[in-house]
Amino acid sequence: MDYILTRTEFENDGHRSIHILDIRKAQYLIYYPEEISHLDHKLRAFLFTRLKGINEGLYDH
């Protein structure tokens, strides 16, 4: 697996941000759920399997 979902959180603007560690590039990425359909295929597939939990706040910190 190339990614680790580190956490999600509500931003001040009311949108939930998704914080991901890209292991291969050794960098952190931040996206919003609305952007998932526009992401790279592998990252999109990774996030789609966790989308229900993301929307329900299971990964919030």
N, C-alpha and C positions, 0 to 999 in steps of 0.2 A: 504494500500500500504506500502511495506517495504522499498522502495527506493525513493530518491529524486535526480534527475539529477541537480546538482548545476551549472555546467558549462562545456564547452569544450574549448580547446585552442590548437593552433599550438605550438608544441615543437620546439626546435632549430634544431632537426633532420628532420623537415618537416612533421612529423606525427601529427595527431590530437589526443589529449588525452581527455578522458571522465572522469570527476570527479563526483563521486556519493557518496551520504550519505546513508549508510545502517542504517536505523533507529533502527532496533532490536539490532544490535551489537554496535550501537553508534560509528561507525568508518567511515572514509572516504576511498573510494576505487578509484583507478585510473587504467583505462584500455585504450587500443587502439581499434579502430573499428575492426581490424583484429582478435582480441581475442574473440569477442562476441560469435562466434559459439562454443567456448570451455568453456563457463561459465555455472554456475548453471542454471537450467531450469527457475526458477522464475526471476532471473536477466536477463537472455537472452530474455525472453518474454517482460520484462519491456523495455529493450533497443531496441528491434526490432520495437516496436511501435513508437519509436522516431528516428529511424535510418535515415530517409530522412532529418529531421531537423538537426541532428548531422552532416551529410555529407554536408549540405548546409550552415553550420556555424550559424544556428539560435540561438545556445546556447553559442556562443563564447563570451568571456569577455576579 
